[in-house]
Amino acid sequence: MQKGTFPLTTSLRVTYMRLVVLGFFFLCFSLLTGAEAECPLKLNPQRVVVRYGGSVAVNCKTSVVHKGMGWEASEGAVPMTKNQSLITWKVSELTQWDMSVQCFINPVDGAQCLVNLTVTVYKSPDSVSISTVNGTMKEGQQYELQCDVHDVAPVQNLTVKWYKNQTLLHQTNFSDTDKTPVNKTVTLLIRPDRADIGAQYWCEAELDLGAEGPQPLLTSSSEPLNVEVYYKPRHSRSTETIIKDVKVMLNCTVKSNPAPDYTWSSDDLKEKISSSVLKSSELSPGNYTCNATNILGSDSKVFILKSKEKTTFWAIVLVGVVVAVALIFAYLIFKCKFSKNSLI
């Protein structure tokens, strides 16, 4: 080994090589980004959102002397010019979906450089519609609603929202990269009950194209879907006590869809009755059972009809007992006080 030299260990050699490689990549990165940053062009605006078939105009400006500048574009290209510092890319009726647009310049010193223009071409849907997948709905069962959005672009900016009346239930976004118009179908699972009678479901397609896009956001809504739910009869209580009177009714009316049929049963009923209401004055005291039935099921309710006279008798007896207890209690208090006064 020569005097004044030191051997490199294996670990030092590996570290040295890593530093060399990192330095090389850093230098390349700096050159590339520096070249891009130094490109003496400015776009106004830097991003455009254009309706399909609409017009667009973007300025490209430079402040340096050049040998030529222009626009390369898949539609509306501008030939290179040498005597201008501002050129405009302009299309009166844009009819391409996937646009490639670049402004370029040939500096006096250095290689050609360019700046990309981001162009988003959009189209609102032709129609938005809602439908049921499973047909007639029955209470407590699960059903599927379907929303169809036709011919919309770009789909990655689309959100489909579901509403029940004015309440937002769910929303769906898309990760597709299609730039041309597509059709989208979205479904929603619901479990309706009798409270949903008259409720309106609807879906909405919303295009959010960013700050450069239309404001407020573009929305297209379906016609509302009026939900019809089938459900069986269900009484609020199973028994009810009725005092016989001329004005009192045995009312078995109950809500259901479809409407129920009514049947009554009792030892005192001699004929079939299909009405939901009976007059108590025409009936003898006793138990009357009403059965309400539709295609989904049935529910019964028992009316206990009591005589008004018996009720009055027992009411008089109860009042008499209360009065007697009160008199006894008053007598005991009086007797207690009288005994104390006699002792004095």
Order of alpha helices (4+ residues) and beta strands (2+ residues): alpha-beta-beta-beta-beta-beta-beta-beta-beta-beta-beta-beta-beta-beta-beta-beta-beta-beta-beta-beta-beta-beta-beta-beta-beta-alpha
